[in-house]
Amino acid sequence: MIQMQDAAFGYGRDPILSAVSLRLAPGSFHFLTGPSGAGKTTFLKLCYGELVATSGAVAIFGQDAGALDRDRIAQMRERIGVVHQDCEFLDHLPIRDNIALPLTVSGRDGPAQDANLDELIAWVGLSARAHARPPELSGGERQRAALARAIIMDPDLILADEPTGNVDWDMSLRLLQLLCELNKMGKTVLIATHDMALIRAAKAQVQARVLRLAGGRINAAGADL
Ligand SMILES: Nc1ncnc2c1ncn2[C@@H]1O[C@H](COP(=O)(O)OP(=O)(O)OP(=O)(O)O)[C@@H](O)[C@H]1O
């Protein structure tokens, strides 16, 4: 899915990531952890082609991310569902339309998709809130809506940046359970999180590995949970 070889990245002169080598195999489940500012979001951006490594190689679905033009990057991104840290929505649209936005933008919306959309909204437990506007949702509802939006295009790879950042423990477990179910359906999952309790809670549900990011390097040999 993702392969990095000596990948490095810096926004300015100082490197944020240096000499990162790892492989995310299809169907795997990884946590990415590390101190605040270590570069977890930056790493995720390299994984979905938002940023390009300043040196080294990043292959996404076997393709060299540094060599892809915009159209190819856009095509590749359709296979990647991203749950962003900030969970931003279009506030003037009902949450159902926000979740459907990737379908709309890619011209794949329409009656044929309505049943799938409603099934997905039910799966994340938002059927009763489908017509609410984003500002009316709780933190946990927003996080679940962000997850639904990330997977509406049926991606192969799910990248979630602090998906339990603003929710209580019960909701964190519910979100974790959804991500574990997606992994059991065959999706590759990578979750960036500070929450060690969440990582421990995953142990009962999936075989996950922990990647620790510190000093610009990733310890990819992290033990199984
Ligand atoms: N667009 C940018 N321009 C310049 N510096 C940036 C930019 N985005 C992030 N940084 C810096 O890069 C470093 C890594 O940021 P990043 O958001 O990847 O860390 P993180 O591990 O995800 O942090 P957190 O856990 O706090 O979300 C930080 O020092 C941050 O200030």
The ligand as a MOL file (V3000), in Angstrom:
LIG
                    3D

  0  0  0     0  0            999 V3000
M  V30 BEGIN CTAB
M  V30 COUNTS 31 33 0 0 0
M  V30 BEGIN ATOM
M  V30 1 N 2.6010 24.0090 6.8450 0
M  V30 2 C 3.5910 24.0600 7.7260 0
M  V30 3 N 4.5840 24.9660 7.5860 0
M  V30 4 C 5.6270 25.0130 8.4550 0
M  V30 5 N 5.7450 24.1830 9.5210 0
M  V30 6 C 4.7820 23.2750 9.7070 0
M  V30 7 C 3.6650 23.1570 8.8350 0
M  V30 8 N 2.8630 22.1500 9.2830 0
M  V30 9 C 3.4660 21.6690 10.3880 0
M  V30 10 N 4.5990 22.3190 10.6340 0
M  V30 11 C 5.5250 22.0450 11.7380 0
M  V30 12 O 6.0260 20.7380 11.5460 0
M  V30 13 C 6.1440 20.0500 12.7960 0
M  V30 14 C 5.3680 18.7450 12.7510 0
M  V30 15 O 3.9860 19.0700 12.6620 0
M  V30 16 P 2.8800 17.9370 12.5960 0
M  V30 17 O 1.5540 18.6170 12.5720 0
M  V30 18 O 3.2040 17.0100 11.4940 0
M  V30 19 O 3.1170 17.1970 14.0030 0
M  V30 20 P 2.1600 16.1840 14.8020 0
M  V30 21 O 3.0380 15.1040 15.3320 0
M  V30 22 O 1.0030 15.7820 13.9440 0
M  V30 23 O 1.6580 17.1240 15.9890 0
M  V30 24 P 0.3310 17.0030 16.9060 0
M  V30 25 O 0.4200 15.7010 17.6240 0
M  V30 26 O 0.4870 18.1920 17.8160 0
M  V30 27 O -0.8420 17.1140 15.9720 0
M  V30 28 C 5.6840 21.0380 13.8690 0
M  V30 29 O 6.8270 21.6700 14.4060 0
M  V30 30 C 4.8480 22.0210 13.0800 0
M  V30 31 O 4.8830 23.2940 13.6910 0
M  V30 END ATOM
M  V30 BEGIN BOND
M  V30 1 1 1 2
M  V30 2 1 2 3
M  V30 3 2 2 7
M  V30 4 2 3 4
M  V30 5 1 4 5
M  V30 6 2 5 6
M  V30 7 1 6 7
M  V30 8 1 6 10
M  V30 9 1 7 8
M  V30 10 2 8 9
M  V30 11 1 9 10
M  V30 12 1 10 11
M  V30 13 1 11 12
M  V30 14 1 11 30
M  V30 15 1 12 13
M  V30 16 1 13 14
M  V30 17 1 13 28
M  V30 18 1 14 15
M  V30 19 1 15 16
M  V30 20 2 16 17
M  V30 21 1 16 18
M  V30 22 1 16 19
M  V30 23 1 19 20
M  V30 24 2 20 21
M  V30 25 1 20 22
M  V30 26 1 20 23
M  V30 27 1 23 24
M  V30 28 2 24 25
M  V30 29 1 24 26
M  V30 30 1 24 27
M  V30 31 1 28 29
M  V30 32 1 28 30
M  V30 33 1 30 31
M  V30 END BOND
M  V30 END CTAB
M  END
